[in-house]
Amino acid sequence: MGRVDSAMAGVQERDKWRRRLEALERSLDELLERRRNLETRLRRIHREIARLQLTAREFVEFHGPRPTPEVNLGATGPILR
Protein backbone atom coordinates (compact mmCIF):
# COMPACT_ATOMS: atom_id res chain seq x y z
CA MET A 1 0.00 0.00 0.00
CA GLY A 2 2.97 2.31 0.59
CA ARG A 3 3.90 2.29 -3.08
CA VAL A 4 0.38 3.23 -4.12
CA ASP A 5 0.27 6.10 -1.62
CA SER A 6 3.68 7.26 -2.78
CA ALA A 7 2.60 7.09 -6.42
CA MET A 8 -0.62 8.97 -5.66
CA ALA A 9 1.33 11.64 -3.77
CA GLY A 10 3.66 11.99 -6.77
CA VAL A 11 0.72 12.34 -9.18
CA GLN A 12 -0.94 14.92 -6.92
CA GLU A 13 2.33 16.86 -6.67
CA ARG A 14 2.74 16.74 -10.45
CA ASP A 15 -0.85 17.98 -10.95
CA LYS A 16 -0.31 20.78 -8.43
CA TRP A 17 2.79 21.98 -10.31
CA ARG A 18 1.00 21.66 -13.65
CA ARG A 19 -1.84 23.88 -12.38
CA ARG A 20 0.69 26.41 -11.12
CA LEU A 21 2.48 26.38 -14.47
CA GLU A 22 -0.81 26.86 -16.32
CA ALA A 23 -1.70 29.79 -14.05
CA LEU A 24 1.70 31.35 -14.66
CA GLU A 25 1.36 30.88 -18.41
CA ARG A 26 -2.07 32.56 -18.35
CA SER A 27 -0.61 35.45 -16.36
CA LEU A 28 2.25 35.74 -18.84
CA ASP A 29 -0.19 35.80 -21.77
CA GLU A 30 -2.22 38.53 -20.06
CA LEU A 31 0.93 40.57 -19.37
CA LEU A 32 2.11 40.19 -22.97
CA GLU A 33 -1.28 41.33 -24.26
CA ARG A 34 -1.22 44.30 -21.91
CA ARG A 35 2.31 45.15 -23.06
CA ARG A 36 1.23 45.02 -26.72
CA ASN A 37 -1.70 47.32 -25.96
CA LEU A 38 0.54 49.77 -24.10
CA GLU A 39 3.13 49.76 -26.89
CA THR A 40 0.39 50.47 -29.43
CA ARG A 41 -0.88 53.30 -27.27
CA LEU A 42 2.64 54.67 -26.85
CA ARG A 43 3.21 54.68 -30.63
CA ARG A 44 -0.11 56.52 -31.07
CA ILE A 45 0.94 59.11 -28.46
CA HIS A 46 4.34 59.58 -30.15
CA ARG A 47 2.64 60.21 -33.50
CA GLU A 48 0.28 62.72 -31.88
CA ILE A 49 3.20 64.54 -30.21
CA ALA A 50 5.03 64.69 -33.55
CA ARG A 51 1.92 66.17 -35.19
CA LEU A 52 1.55 68.74 -32.41
CA GLN A 53 5.22 69.72 -32.69
CA LEU A 54 4.83 70.19 -36.44
CA THR A 55 1.67 72.25 -35.96
CA ALA A 56 3.35 74.41 -33.31
CA ARG A 57 6.39 74.94 -35.54
CA GLU A 58 4.18 75.92 -38.50
CA PHE A 59 2.16 78.27 -36.32
CA VAL A 60 5.31 80.07 -35.13
CA GLU A 61 6.66 80.29 -38.67
CA PHE A 62 3.37 81.66 -39.99
CA HIS A 63 2.60 84.11 -37.17
CA GLY A 64 6.12 84.81 -36.01
CA PRO A 65 7.18 84.92 -32.42
CA ARG A 66 4.75 86.72 -30.19
CA PRO A 67 6.09 90.14 -29.27
CA THR A 68 6.65 90.61 -25.58
CA PRO A 69 5.12 93.79 -24.22
CA GLU A 70 7.66 96.15 -22.72
CA VAL A 71 6.94 97.39 -19.27
CA ASN A 72 8.63 100.64 -18.34
CA LEU A 73 8.57 101.38 -14.65
CA GLY A 74 11.04 104.14 -14.62
CA ALA A 75 14.47 105.12 -15.80
CA THR A 76 16.51 102.56 -17.61
CA GLY A 77 20.20 102.00 -17.21
CA PRO A 78 22.45 101.07 -14.34
CA ILE A 79 21.34 101.69 -10.81
CA LEU A 80 23.80 103.86 -8.93
CA ARG A 81 23.89 103.70 -5.16
C-alpha positions as CSV (number, residue, x, y, z in Angstrom):
1,M,0.0,0.0,0.0
2,G,3.0,2.3,0.6
3,R,3.9,2.3,-3.1
4,V,0.4,3.2,-4.1
5,D,0.3,6.1,-1.6
6,S,3.7,7.3,-2.8
7,A,2.6,7.1,-6.4
8,M,-0.6,9.0,-5.7
9,A,1.3,11.6,-3.8
10,G,3.7,12.0,-6.8
11,V,0.7,12.3,-9.2
12,Q,-0.9,14.9,-6.9
13,E,2.3,16.9,-6.7
14,R,2.7,16.7,-10.5
15,D,-0.9,18.0,-10.9
16,K,-0.3,20.8,-8.4
17,W,2.8,22.0,-10.3
18,R,1.0,21.7,-13.7
19,R,-1.8,23.9,-12.4
20,R,0.7,26.4,-11.1
21,L,2.5,26.4,-14.5
22,E,-0.8,26.9,-16.3
23,A,-1.7,29.8,-14.1
24,L,1.7,31.4,-14.7
25,E,1.4,30.9,-18.4
26,R,-2.1,32.6,-18.4
27,S,-0.6,35.4,-16.4
28,L,2.3,35.7,-18.8
29,D,-0.2,35.8,-21.8
30,E,-2.2,38.5,-20.1
31,L,0.9,40.6,-19.4
32,L,2.1,40.2,-23.0
33,E,-1.3,41.3,-24.3
34,R,-1.2,44.3,-21.9
35,R,2.3,45.1,-23.1
36,R,1.2,45.0,-26.7
37,N,-1.7,47.3,-26.0
38,L,0.5,49.8,-24.1
39,E,3.1,49.8,-26.9
40,T,0.4,50.5,-29.4
41,R,-0.9,53.3,-27.3
42,L,2.6,54.7,-26.9
43,R,3.2,54.7,-30.6
44,R,-0.1,56.5,-31.1
45,I,0.9,59.1,-28.5
46,H,4.3,59.6,-30.1
47,R,2.6,60.2,-33.5
48,E,0.3,62.7,-31.9
49,I,3.2,64.5,-30.2
50,A,5.0,64.7,-33.5
51,R,1.9,66.2,-35.2
52,L,1.5,68.7,-32.4
53,Q,5.2,69.7,-32.7
54,L,4.8,70.2,-36.4
55,T,1.7,72.3,-36.0
56,A,3.4,74.4,-33.3
57,R,6.4,74.9,-35.5
58,E,4.2,75.9,-38.5
59,F,2.2,78.3,-36.3
60,V,5.3,80.1,-35.1
61,E,6.7,80.3,-38.7
62,F,3.4,81.7,-40.0
63,H,2.6,84.1,-37.2
64,G,6.1,84.8,-36.0
65,P,7.2,84.9,-32.4
66,R,4.8,86.7,-30.2
67,P,6.1,90.1,-29.3
68,T,6.7,90.6,-25.6
69,P,5.1,93.8,-24.2
70,E,7.7,96.2,-22.7
71,V,6.9,97.4,-19.3
72,N,8.6,100.6,-18.3
73,L,8.6,101.4,-14.6
74,G,11.0,104.1,-14.6
75,A,14.5,105.1,-15.8
76,T,16.5,102.6,-17.6
77,G,20.2,102.0,-17.2
78,P,22.4,101.1,-14.3
79,I,21.3,101.7,-10.8
80,L,23.8,103.9,-8.9
81,R,23.9,103.7,-5.2
